Amino acid sequence: PTGKLDVLAEDHEGTLIAAPTNIAFCGPELETLISANLGRWHLTRYNVKSKGMSLHYPKIG
């Protein structure tokens, strides 16, 4: 809402964040970030201090 950008995770070697395809915040307070990684076929979980936004589910039909 403030327009400020924050770096939530860094991986210069590409071992945890390997060709990410999507991210989502989850957990009761939306403070867990999950990233899907096509490069290594795994999900990565990050505990972040920033509260994320919930997923948007559009109405279809």
PDB file of N, CA, C, O and CB in Angstrom:
ATOM      1  N   PRO A   1       0.796  -1.222   0.000  1.00  0.00           N
ATOM      2  CA  PRO A   1       0.000   0.000   0.000  1.00  0.00           C
ATOM      3  C   PRO A   1       0.833   1.278   0.000  1.00  0.00           C
ATOM      4  O   PRO A   1       0.370   2.307  -0.492  1.00  0.00           O
ATOM      5  CB  PRO A   1      -0.903   0.003   1.186  1.00  0.00           C
ATOM      6  N   THR A   2       2.058   1.236   0.544  1.00  0.00           N
ATOM      7  CA  THR A   2       2.877   2.444   0.587  1.00  0.00           C
ATOM      8  C   THR A   2       3.671   2.653  -0.689  1.00  0.00           C
ATOM      9  O   THR A   2       4.187   3.748  -0.914  1.00  0.00           O
ATOM     10  CB  THR A   2       3.816   2.389   1.761  1.00  0.00           C
ATOM     11  N   GLY A   3       3.784   1.639  -1.528  1.00  0.00           N
ATOM     12  CA  GLY A   3       4.572   1.729  -2.741  1.00  0.00           C
ATOM     13  C   GLY A   3       6.041   1.422  -2.535  1.00  0.00           C
ATOM     14  O   GLY A   3       6.818   1.473  -3.488  1.00  0.00           O
ATOM     15  N   LYS A   4       6.438   1.105  -1.315  1.00  0.00           N
ATOM     16  CA  LYS A   4       7.830   0.790  -0.998  1.00  0.00           C
ATOM     17  C   LYS A   4       8.126  -0.669  -1.343  1.00  0.00           C
ATOM     18  O   LYS A   4       7.319  -1.553  -1.055  1.00  0.00           O
ATOM     19  CB  LYS A   4       8.127   1.066   0.498  1.00  0.00           C
ATOM     20  N   LEU A   5       9.281  -0.920  -1.959  1.00  0.00           N
ATOM     21  CA  LEU A   5       9.693  -2.282  -2.288  1.00  0.00           C
ATOM     22  C   LEU A   5      10.689  -2.783  -1.260  1.00  0.00           C
ATOM     23  O   LEU A   5      11.560  -2.031  -0.822  1.00  0.00           O
ATOM     24  CB  LEU A   5      10.301  -2.347  -3.700  1.00  0.00           C
ATOM     25  N   ASP A   6      10.570  -4.040  -0.873  1.00  0.00           N
ATOM     26  CA  ASP A   6      11.484  -4.673   0.066  1.00  0.00           C
ATOM     27  C   ASP A   6      12.060  -5.936  -0.560  1.00  0.00           C
ATOM     28  O   ASP A   6      11.343  -6.674  -1.235  1.00  0.00           O
ATOM     29  CB  ASP A   6      10.769  -4.998   1.397  1.00  0.00           C
ATOM     30  N   VAL A   7      13.337  -6.191  -0.345  1.00  0.00           N
ATOM     31  CA  VAL A   7      13.956  -7.454  -0.744  1.00  0.00           C
ATOM     32  C   VAL A   7      13.671  -8.453   0.369  1.00  0.00           C
ATOM     33  O   VAL A   7      14.095  -8.253   1.507  1.00  0.00           O
ATOM     34  CB  VAL A   7      15.513  -7.297  -1.002  1.00  0.00           C
ATOM     35  N   LEU A   8      12.960  -9.518   0.050  1.00  0.00           N
ATOM     36  CA  LEU A   8      12.576 -10.511   1.051  1.00  0.00           C
ATOM     37  C   LEU A   8      13.515 -11.706   1.079  1.00  0.00           C
ATOM     38  O   LEU A   8      13.610 -12.390   2.098  1.00  0.00           O
ATOM     39  CB  LEU A   8      11.168 -10.983   0.794  1.00  0.00           C
ATOM     40  N   ALA A   9      14.205 -11.967  -0.011  1.00  0.00           N
ATOM     41  CA  ALA A   9      15.126 -13.108  -0.067  1.00  0.00           C
ATOM     42  C   ALA A   9      16.167 -12.852  -1.145  1.00  0.00           C
ATOM     43  O   ALA A   9      15.872 -12.253  -2.179  1.00  0.00           O
ATOM     44  CB  ALA A   9      14.361 -14.438  -0.347  1.00  0.00           C
ATOM     45  N   GLU A  10      17.385 -13.309  -0.893  1.00  0.00           N
ATOM     46  CA  GLU A  10      18.462 -13.217  -1.874  1.00  0.00           C
ATOM     47  C   GLU A  10      19.137 -14.579  -1.987  1.00  0.00           C
ATOM     48  O   GLU A  10      19.301 -15.286  -0.992  1.00  0.00           O
ATOM     49  CB  GLU A  10      19.494 -12.113  -1.478  1.00  0.00           C
ATOM     50  N   ASP A  11      19.520 -14.936  -3.188  1.00  0.00           N
ATOM     51  CA  ASP A  11      20.217 -16.200  -3.417  1.00  0.00           C
ATOM     52  C   ASP A  11      21.124 -16.017  -4.626  1.00  0.00           C
ATOM     53  O   ASP A  11      20.728 -16.326  -5.750  1.00  0.00           O
ATOM     54  CB  ASP A  11      19.208 -17.387  -3.636  1.00  0.00           C
ATOM     55  N   HIS A  12      22.326 -15.521  -4.407  1.00  0.00           N
ATOM     56  CA  HIS A  12      23.243 -15.199  -5.498  1.00  0.00           C
ATOM     57  C   HIS A  12      23.717 -16.434  -6.253  1.00  0.00           C
ATOM     58  O   HIS A  12      24.069 -16.329  -7.428  1.00  0.00           O
ATOM     59  CB  HIS A  12      24.434 -14.451  -4.960  1.00  0.00           C
ATOM     60  N   GLU A  13      23.737 -17.600  -5.612  1.00  0.00           N
ATOM     61  CA  GLU A  13      24.181 -18.829  -6.278  1.00  0.00           C
ATOM     62  C   GLU A  13      23.044 -19.582  -6.956  1.00  0.00           C
ATOM     63  O   GLU A  13      23.301 -20.509  -7.724  1.00  0.00           O
ATOM     64  CB  GLU A  13      24.854 -19.737  -5.279  1.00  0.00           C
ATOM     65  N   GLY A  14      21.802 -19.211  -6.695  1.00  0.00           N
ATOM     66  CA  GLY A  14      20.660 -19.865  -7.322  1.00  0.00           C
ATOM     67  C   GLY A  14      20.390 -21.264  -6.817  1.00  0.00           C
ATOM     68  O   GLY A  14      19.899 -22.105  -7.570  1.00  0.00           O
ATOM     69  N   THR A  15      20.702 -21.536  -5.552  1.00  0.00           N
ATOM     70  CA  THR A  15      20.467 -22.875  -5.014  1.00  0.00           C
ATOM     71  C   THR A  15      19.090 -23.016  -4.377  1.00  0.00           C
ATOM     72  O   THR A  15      18.481 -24.083  -4.467  1.00  0.00           O
ATOM     73  CB  THR A  15      21.530 -23.215  -3.998  1.00  0.00           C
ATOM     74  N   LEU A  16      18.592 -21.977  -3.743  1.00  0.00           N
ATOM     75  CA  LEU A  16      17.255 -22.035  -3.147  1.00  0.00           C
ATOM     76  C   LEU A  16      16.213 -21.395  -4.054  1.00  0.00           C
ATOM     77  O   LEU A  16      15.107 -21.913  -4.207  1.00  0.00           O
ATOM     78  CB  LEU A  16      17.250 -21.344  -1.784  1.00  0.00           C
ATOM     79  N   ILE A  17      16.570 -20.279  -4.648  1.00  0.00           N
ATOM     80  CA  ILE A  17      15.673 -19.604  -5.588  1.00  0.00           C
ATOM     81  C   ILE A  17      16.207 -19.936  -6.979  1.00  0.00           C
ATOM     82  O   ILE A  17      17.035 -19.203  -7.521  1.00  0.00           O
ATOM     83  CB  ILE A  17      15.603 -18.022  -5.334  1.00  0.00           C
ATOM     84  N   ALA A  18      15.736 -21.034  -7.552  1.00  0.00           N
ATOM     85  CA  ALA A  18      16.245 -21.524  -8.833  1.00  0.00           C
ATOM     86  C   ALA A  18      15.157 -21.412  -9.888  1.00  0.00           C
ATOM     87  O   ALA A  18      14.286 -22.278  -9.976  1.00  0.00           O
ATOM     88  CB  ALA A  18      16.736 -22.989  -8.713  1.00  0.00           C
ATOM     89  N   ALA A  19      15.197 -20.355 -10.687  1.00  0.00           N
ATOM     90  CA  ALA A  19      14.196 -20.087 -11.722  1.00  0.00           C
ATOM     91  C   ALA A  19      12.792 -20.065 -11.121  1.00  0.00           C
ATOM     92  O   ALA A  19      11.959 -20.897 -11.479  1.00  0.00           O
ATOM     93  CB  ALA A  19      14.279 -21.145 -12.841  1.00  0.00           C
ATOM     94  N   PRO A  20      12.515 -19.124 -10.210  1.00  0.00           N
ATOM     95  CA  PRO A  20      11.198 -19.079  -9.573  1.00  0.00           C
ATOM     96  C   PRO A  20      10.094 -18.798 -10.589  1.00  0.00           C
ATOM     97  O   PRO A  20      10.266 -17.998 -11.509  1.00  0.00           O
ATOM     98  CB  PRO A  20      11.177 -18.015  -8.474  1.00  0.00           C
ATOM     99  N   THR A  21       8.973 -19.465 -10.408  1.00  0.00           N
ATOM    100  CA  THR A  21       7.848 -19.295 -11.319  1.00  0.00           C
ATOM    101  C   THR A  21       6.669 -18.589 -10.674  1.00  0.00           C
ATOM    102  O   THR A  21       5.860 -17.980 -11.373  1.00  0.00           O
ATOM    103  CB  THR A  21       7.407 -20.629 -11.841  1.00  0.00           C
ATOM    104  N   ASN A  22       6.555 -18.660  -9.350  1.00  0.00           N
ATOM    105  CA  ASN A  22       5.420 -18.043  -8.669  1.00  0.00           C
ATOM    106  C   ASN A  22       5.745 -17.939  -7.186  1.00  0.00           C
ATOM    107  O   ASN A  22       6.548 -18.713  -6.664  1.00  0.00           O
ATOM    108  CB  ASN A  22       4.107 -18.858  -8.899  1.00  0.00           C
ATOM    109  N   ILE A  23       5.120 -16.984  -6.511  1.00  0.00           N
ATOM    110  CA  ILE A  23       5.260 -16.869  -5.063  1.00  0.00           C
ATOM    111  C   ILE A  23       3.886 -16.671  -4.452  1.00  0.00           C
ATOM    112  O   ILE A  23       2.957 -16.219  -5.121  1.00  0.00           O
ATOM    113  CB  ILE A  23       6.209 -15.702  -4.680  1.00  0.00           C
ATOM    114  N   ALA A  24       3.761 -17.009  -3.183  1.00  0.00           N
ATOM    115  CA  ALA A  24       2.519 -16.777  -2.441  1.00  0.00           C
ATOM    116  C   ALA A  24       2.868 -16.630  -0.969  1.00  0.00           C
ATOM    117  O   ALA A  24       3.794 -17.269  -0.471  1.00  0.00           O
ATOM    118  CB  ALA A  24       1.491 -17.941  -2.662  1.00  0.00           C
ATOM    119  N   PHE A  25       2.123 -15.789  -0.285  1.00  0.00           N
ATOM    120  CA  PHE A  25       2.247 -15.666   1.160  1.00  0.00           C
ATOM    121  C   PHE A  25       1.214 -16.573   1.798  1.00  0.00           C
ATOM    122  O   PHE A  25       0.082 -16.657   1.322  1.00  0.00           O
ATOM    123  CB  PHE A  25       2.066 -14.190   1.627  1.00  0.00           C
ATOM    124  N   CYS A  26       1.591 -17.256   2.874  1.00  0.00           N
ATOM    125  CA  CYS A  26       0.659 -18.147   3.553  1.00  0.00           C
ATOM    126  C   CYS A  26       0.883 -18.071   5.052  1.00  0.00           C
ATOM    127  O   CYS A  26       1.726 -17.312   5.529  1.00  0.00           O
ATOM    128  CB  CYS A  26       0.818 -19.597   3.052  1.00  0.00           C
ATOM    129  N   GLY A  27       0.125 -18.860   5.784  1.00  0.00           N
ATOM    130  CA  GLY A  27       0.196 -18.842   7.242  1.00  0.00           C
ATOM    131  C   GLY A  27      -0.864 -17.924   7.816  1.00  0.00           C
ATOM    132  O   GLY A  27      -1.455 -17.126   7.088  1.00  0.00           O
ATOM    133  N   PRO A  28      -1.113 -18.028   9.112  1.00  0.00           N
ATOM    134  CA  PRO A  28      -2.186 -17.248   9.733  1.00  0.00           C
ATOM    135  C   PRO A  28      -1.966 -15.737   9.647  1.00  0.00           C
ATOM    136  O   PRO A  28      -2.935 -14.979   9.599  1.00  0.00           O
ATOM    137  CB  PRO A  28      -2.329 -17.648  11.176  1.00  0.00           C
ATOM    138  N   GLU A  29      -0.718 -15.292   9.627  1.00  0.00           N
ATOM    139  CA  GLU A  29      -0.424 -13.855   9.561  1.00  0.00           C
ATOM    140  C   GLU A  29       0.172 -13.446   8.212  1.00  0.00           C
ATOM    141  O   GLU A  29       0.645 -12.319   8.062  1.00  0.00           O
ATOM    142  CB  GLU A  29       0.534 -13.469  10.682  1.00  0.00           C
ATOM    143  N   LEU A  30       0.152 -14.353   7.232  1.00  0.00           N
ATOM    144  CA  LEU A  30       0.724 -14.118   5.906  1.00  0.00           C
ATOM    145  C   LEU A  30       2.181 -13.672   5.978  1.00  0.00           C
ATOM    146  O   LEU A  30       2.605 -12.804   5.215  1.00  0.00           O
ATOM    147  CB  LEU A  30      -0.092 -13.075   5.165  1.00  0.00           C
ATOM    148  N   GLU A  31       2.950 -14.268   6.899  1.00  0.00           N
ATOM    149  CA  GLU A  31       4.363 -13.936   7.060  1.00  0.00           C
ATOM    150  C   GLU A  31       5.278 -15.076   6.612  1.00  0.00           C
ATOM    151  O   GLU A  31       6.468 -15.081   6.928  1.00  0.00           O
ATOM    152  CB  GLU A  31       4.651 -13.587   8.508  1.00  0.00           C
ATOM    153  N   THR A  32       4.725 -16.034   5.880  1.00  0.00           N
ATOM    154  CA  THR A  32       5.514 -17.112   5.293  1.00  0.00           C
ATOM    155  C   THR A  32       5.412 -16.979   3.780  1.00  0.00           C
ATOM    156  O   THR A  32       4.314 -16.955   3.224  1.00  0.00           O
ATOM    157  CB  THR A  32       5.021 -18.527   5.780  1.00  0.00           C
ATOM    158  N   LEU A  33       6.554 -16.894   3.125  1.00  0.00           N
ATOM    159  CA  LEU A  33       6.604 -16.760   1.677  1.00  0.00           C
ATOM    160  C   LEU A  33       6.995 -18.111   1.088  1.00  0.00           C
ATOM    161  O   LEU A  33       7.978 -18.716   1.514  1.00  0.00           O
ATOM    162  CB  LEU A  33       7.607 -15.641   1.244  1.00  0.00           C
ATOM    163  N   ILE A  34       6.231 -18.579   0.117  1.00  0.00           N
ATOM    164  CA  ILE A  34       6.512 -19.832  -0.582  1.00  0.00           C
ATOM    165  C   ILE A  34       6.834 -19.489  -2.034  1.00  0.00           C
ATOM    166  O   ILE A  34       6.099 -18.739  -2.677  1.00  0.00           O
ATOM    167  CB  ILE A  34       5.299 -20.834  -0.485  1.00  0.00           C
ATOM    168  N   SER A  35       7.934 -20.041  -2.548  1.00  0.00           N
ATOM    169  CA  SER A  35       8.246 -19.838  -3.963  1.00  0.00           C
ATOM    170  C   SER A  35       8.360 -21.189  -4.657  1.00  0.00           C
ATOM    171  O   SER A  35       8.959 -22.126  -4.131  1.00  0.00           O
ATOM    172  CB  SER A  35       9.556 -19.025  -4.132  1.00  0.00           C
ATOM    173  N   ALA A  36       7.780 -21.269  -5.838  1.00  0.00           N
ATOM    174  CA  ALA A  36       7.910 -22.459  -6.681  1.00  0.00           C
ATOM    175  C   ALA A  36       9.126 -22.255  -7.574  1.00  0.00           C
ATOM    176  O   ALA A  36       9.303 -21.184  -8.155  1.00  0.00           O
ATOM    177  CB  ALA A  36       6.607 -22.715  -7.536  1.00  0.00           C
ATOM    178  N   ASN A  37       9.964 -23.284  -7.684  1.00  0.00           N
ATOM    179  CA  ASN A  37      11.223 -23.169  -8.413  1.00  0.00           C
ATOM    180  C   ASN A  37      11.304 -24.212  -9.514  1.00  0.00           C
ATOM    181  O   ASN A  37      11.433 -25.405  -9.240  1.00  0.00           O
ATOM    182  CB  ASN A  37      12.410 -23.313  -7.462  1.00  0.00           C
ATOM    183  N   LEU A  38      11.230 -23.768 -10.741  1.00  0.00           N
ATOM    184  CA  LEU A  38      11.287 -24.677 -11.876  1.00  0.00           C
ATOM    185  C   LEU A  38      12.695 -25.230 -12.088  1.00  0.00           C
ATOM    186  O   LEU A  38      12.853 -26.354 -12.565  1.00  0.00           O
ATOM    187  CB  LEU A  38      10.812 -23.971 -13.135  1.00  0.00           C
ATOM    188  N   GLY A  39      13.714 -24.451 -11.739  1.00  0.00           N
ATOM    189  CA  GLY A  39      15.100 -24.855 -11.979  1.00  0.00           C
ATOM    190  C   GLY A  39      15.533 -26.070 -11.185  1.00  0.00           C
ATOM    191  O   GLY A  39      16.392 -26.824 -11.641  1.00  0.00           O
ATOM    192  N   ARG A  40      14.963 -26.281 -10.008  1.00  0.00           N
ATOM    193  CA  ARG A  40      15.371 -27.431  -9.200  1.00  0.00           C
ATOM    194  C   ARG A  40      14.165 -28.255  -8.734  1.00  0.00           C
ATOM    195  O   ARG A  40      14.328 -29.164  -7.919  1.00  0.00           O
ATOM    196  CB  ARG A  40      16.180 -26.960  -7.988  1.00  0.00           C
ATOM    197  N   TRP A  41      12.997 -27.968  -9.216  1.00  0.00           N
ATOM    198  CA  TRP A  41      11.789 -28.740  -8.947  1.00  0.00           C
ATOM    199  C   TRP A  41      11.460 -28.830  -7.461  1.00  0.00           C
ATOM    200  O   TRP A  41      11.225 -29.923  -6.946  1.00  0.00           O
ATOM    201  CB  TRP A  41      11.935 -30.126  -9.512  1.00  0.00           C
ATOM    202  N   HIS A  42      11.442 -27.716  -6.778  1.00  0.00           N
ATOM    203  CA  HIS A  42      11.108 -27.737  -5.354  1.00  0.00           C
ATOM    204  C   HIS A  42      10.393 -26.453  -4.957  1.00  0.00           C
ATOM    205  O   HIS A  42      10.385 -25.473  -5.702  1.00  0.00           O
ATOM    206  CB  HIS A  42      12.376 -27.928  -4.501  1.00  0.00           C
ATOM    207  N   LEU A  43       9.799 -26.475  -3.779  1.00  0.00           N
ATOM    208  CA  LEU A  43       9.220 -25.284  -3.160  1.00  0.00           C
ATOM    209  C   LEU A  43      10.168 -24.826  -2.065  1.00  0.00           C
ATOM    210  O   LEU A  43      10.784 -25.646  -1.384  1.00  0.00           O
ATOM    211  CB  LEU A  43       7.783 -25.568  -2.588  1.00  0.00           C
ATOM    212  N   THR A  44      10.283 -23.517  -1.898  1.00  0.00           N
ATOM    213  CA  THR A  44      11.121 -22.966  -0.842  1.00  0.00           C
ATOM    214  C   THR A  44      10.249 -22.129   0.076  1.00  0.00           C
ATOM    215  O   THR A  44       9.422 -21.342  -0.385  1.00  0.00           O
ATOM    216  CB  THR A  44      12.290 -22.121  -1.427  1.00  0.00           C
ATOM    217  N   ARG A  45      10.439 -22.304   1.386  1.00  0.00           N
ATOM    218  CA  ARG A  45       9.665 -21.551   2.377  1.00  0.00           C
ATOM    219  C   ARG A  45      10.600 -20.568   3.074  1.00  0.00           C
ATOM    220  O   ARG A  45      11.700 -20.923   3.499  1.00  0.00           O
ATOM    221  CB  ARG A  45       8.982 -22.509   3.417  1.00  0.00           C
ATOM    222  N   TYR A  46      10.136 -19.324   3.180  1.00  0.00           N
ATOM    223  CA  TYR A  46      10.893 -18.270   3.847  1.00  0.00           C
ATOM    224  C   TYR A  46      10.018 -17.673   4.943  1.00  0.00           C
ATOM    225  O   TYR A  46       8.850 -17.366   4.703  1.00  0.00           O
ATOM    226  CB  TYR A  46      11.356 -17.170   2.834  1.00  0.00           C
ATOM    227  N   ASN A  47      10.562 -17.510   6.123  1.00  0.00           N
ATOM    228  CA  ASN A  47       9.870 -16.776   7.179  1.00  0.00           C
ATOM    229  C   ASN A  47      10.314 -15.326   7.066  1.00  0.00           C
ATOM    230  O   ASN A  47      11.474 -15.002   7.323  1.00  0.00           O
ATOM    231  CB  ASN A  47      10.175 -17.372   8.614  1.00  0.00           C
ATOM    232  N   VAL A  48       9.399 -14.466   6.687  1.00  0.00           N
ATOM    233  CA  VAL A  48       9.732 -13.058   6.472  1.00  0.00           C
ATOM    234  C   VAL A  48       9.088 -12.208   7.556  1.00  0.00           C
ATOM    235  O   VAL A  48       8.105 -12.617   8.174  1.00  0.00           O
ATOM    236  CB  VAL A  48       9.272 -12.588   5.071  1.00  0.00           C
ATOM    237  N   LYS A  49       9.641 -11.030   7.783  1.00  0.00           N
ATOM    238  CA  LYS A  49       9.113 -10.143   8.813  1.00  0.00           C
ATOM    239  C   LYS A  49       8.021  -9.229   8.279  1.00  0.00           C
ATOM    240  O   LYS A  49       7.339  -8.550   9.048  1.00  0.00           O
ATOM    241  CB  LYS A  49      10.229  -9.313   9.404  1.00  0.00           C
ATOM    242  N   SER A  50       7.855  -9.212   6.964  1.00  0.00           N
ATOM    243  CA  SER A  50       6.834  -8.369   6.354  1.00  0.00           C
ATOM    244  C   SER A  50       5.571  -9.180   6.121  1.00  0.00           C
ATOM    245  O   SER A  50       5.641 -10.343   5.725  1.00  0.00           O
ATOM    246  CB  SER A  50       7.339  -7.761   5.031  1.00  0.00           C
ATOM    247  N   LYS A  51       4.438  -8.582   6.361  1.00  0.00           N
ATOM    248  CA  LYS A  51       3.163  -9.251   6.100  1.00  0.00           C
ATOM    249  C   LYS A  51       2.835  -9.104   4.621  1.00  0.00           C
ATOM    250  O   LYS A  51       2.838  -7.999   4.079  1.00  0.00           O
ATOM    251  CB  LYS A  51       2.018  -8.662   6.988  1.00  0.00           C
ATOM    252  N   GLY A  52       2.554 -10.230   3.977  1.00  0.00           N
ATOM    253  CA  GLY A  52       2.227 -10.210   2.560  1.00  0.00           C
ATOM    254  C   GLY A  52       0.740 -10.024   2.325  1.00  0.00           C
ATOM    255  O   GLY A  52      -0.040  -9.865   3.264  1.00  0.00           O
ATOM    256  N   MET A  53       0.365 -10.047   1.069  1.00  0.00           N
ATOM    257  CA  MET A  53      -1.040  -9.927   0.691  1.00  0.00           C
ATOM    258  C   MET A  53      -1.560 -11.309   0.314  1.00  0.00           C
ATOM    259  O   MET A  53      -0.816 -12.141  -0.205  1.00  0.00           O
ATOM    260  CB  MET A  53      -1.227  -8.917  -0.487  1.00  0.00           C
ATOM    261  N   SER A  54      -2.825 -11.541   0.577  1.00  0.00           N
ATOM    262  CA  SER A  54      -3.422 -12.834   0.236  1.00  0.00           C
ATOM    263  C   SER A  54      -3.614 -12.936  -1.278  1.00  0.00           C
ATOM    264  O   SER A  54      -3.608 -11.931  -1.989  1.00  0.00           O
ATOM    265  CB  SER A  54      -4.777 -13.025   0.969  1.00  0.00           C
ATOM    266  N   LEU A  55      -3.782 -14.163  -1.750  1.00  0.00           N
ATOM    267  CA  LEU A  55      -4.001 -14.387  -3.174  1.00  0.00           C
ATOM    268  C   LEU A  55      -5.345 -13.824  -3.606  1.00  0.00           C
ATOM    269  O   LEU A  55      -6.302 -13.804  -2.832  1.00  0.00           O
ATOM    270  CB  LEU A  55      -3.922 -15.880  -3.501  1.00  0.00           C
ATOM    271  N   HIS A  56      -5.405 -13.370  -4.842  1.00  0.00           N
ATOM    272  CA  HIS A  56      -6.638 -12.840  -5.419  1.00  0.00           C
ATOM    273  C   HIS A  56      -7.301 -13.943  -6.236  1.00  0.00           C
ATOM    274  O   HIS A  56      -6.684 -14.510  -7.138  1.00  0.00           O
ATOM    275  CB  HIS A  56      -6.356 -11.578  -6.301  1.00  0.00           C
ATOM    276  N   TYR A  57      -8.520 -14.236  -5.929  1.00  0.00           N
ATOM    277  CA  TYR A  57      -9.278 -15.240  -6.662  1.00  0.00           C
ATOM    278  C   TYR A  57     -10.383 -14.541  -7.440  1.00  0.00           C
ATOM    279  O   TYR A  57     -11.402 -14.173  -6.855  1.00  0.00           O
ATOM    280  CB  TYR A  57      -9.865 -16.317  -5.701  1.00  0.00           C
ATOM    281  N   PRO A  58     -10.207 -14.347  -8.753  1.00  0.00           N
ATOM    282  CA  PRO A  58     -11.231 -13.644  -9.528  1.00  0.00           C
ATOM    283  C   PRO A  58     -12.493 -14.483  -9.679  1.00  0.00           C
ATOM    284  O   PRO A  58     -12.444 -15.713  -9.685  1.00  0.00           O
ATOM    285  CB  PRO A  58     -10.688 -13.272 -10.904  1.00  0.00           C
ATOM    286  N   LYS A  59     -13.604 -13.806  -9.798  1.00  0.00           N
ATOM    287  CA  LYS A  59     -14.876 -14.493 -10.056  1.00  0.00           C
ATOM    288  C   LYS A  59     -14.993 -14.739 -11.548  1.00  0.00           C
ATOM    289  O   LYS A  59     -14.832 -13.826 -12.358  1.00  0.00           O
ATOM    290  CB  LYS A  59     -16.097 -13.661  -9.532  1.00  0.00           C
ATOM    291  N   ILE A  60     -15.271 -15.977 -11.900  1.00  0.00           N
ATOM    292  CA  ILE A  60     -15.396 -16.354 -13.302  1.00  0.00           C
ATOM    293  C   ILE A  60     -16.821 -16.824 -13.546  1.00  0.00           C
ATOM    294  O   ILE A  60     -17.362 -17.647 -12.807  1.00  0.00           O
ATOM    295  CB  ILE A  60     -14.367 -17.460 -13.687  1.00  0.00           C
ATOM    296  N   GLY A  61     -17.412 -16.283 -14.599  1.00  0.00           N
ATOM    297  CA  GLY A  61     -18.748 -16.727 -14.967  1.00  0.00           C
ATOM    298  C   GLY A  61     -19.865 -15.914 -14.484  1.00  0.00           C
ATOM    299  O   GLY A  61     -21.022 -16.230 -14.758  1.00  0.00           O
TER     300      GLY A  61
END
